[in-house]
């Protein structure tokens, strides 16, 4: 019987790119920046759902209006997945 080597599961390319982008910014990225880089809302939701990123909102004043800006930040699990050591 031939023993099979277990291959590490690598991250899908879009998820890998998203985590690289989040890891490159200390304070994370806004939803608008993620979309500008070609990521979809469902992809961002999946990163949060799997624990690879967190999402929160911040309030800002633009003119006379108060707006909410969504931010995403990589988690430690996301950093490990990016390094190839954890589940995707």
N, C-alpha and C positions, 0 to 999 in steps of 0.2 A: 504494500500500500504506500503510495507516494504522499508525503506530507505537503500540504499546501500552505504557502505563506499568506498570512493575512495582510492585505494591503490597507494602509490608512486611507480612510475616506477623505478625499479632499473636498474643499468647499466648491460649490458651483461657481463659475466665473462671475456672475453678477453679484452674488453674495460676497465673494472675495473682494471685488472692487469696492463695494459699499463699505465693508469693514476697513479696507485700506484708507479710504477717504475719511472715515470717522476717526481712525487711529492717528491720522496726520494732523488732526486739529485738537488741541488741548481742551477746548470748550465745546467740542462737537460741531454739528452743522445744523442749519435750519432746514426745514422741509423744502423750502424753495431752492436751496443750494443742491439738495439731493435730487430734486426733480430736474434742475438745470444740468446735472451730470447724467441724466437719462434713467434715473431710478423711478419706479412707479410707487404709488401709495401702498398697493398690496405687498410689494417687496419690502418696503419699510416696516409694515405691520408684521410681516413674517420674522424680520430680525428681532423685533421687540418680543413677539410671541415666543420665540425660541430662546430668549434670554441673552442674545448676543449684543443687544443694544437696549438702551432705555430711551424713553421719550417723555418730554415735559413741555409745558408752555410757559412763556414769559410775556408779561404785558409791556407794551411800549406805547408812547404817545406819538402820534403822527398828526401834526397840525392840531386840530381840536378833538381828534378822535383817539380813543384808546383801542389798540388792536392787540390780538394775541398772536404770538409767533411760536410755532412748534419747533423744538430743538430735539436732536437725537445725539446720543453719546454712546460710544462703545463701552461694553462691560468687560470685566476681567475674563469672563467666559469667551467673549468675542475676541479678545487678544490671544487667548490660548488657541481658539479655533483658527485664527489667522496664522499662528505659528505652527499649526498642524498637530497640536497635542490634545484637542478636545473634539467632542461631537460637533458636527456642523449644524 
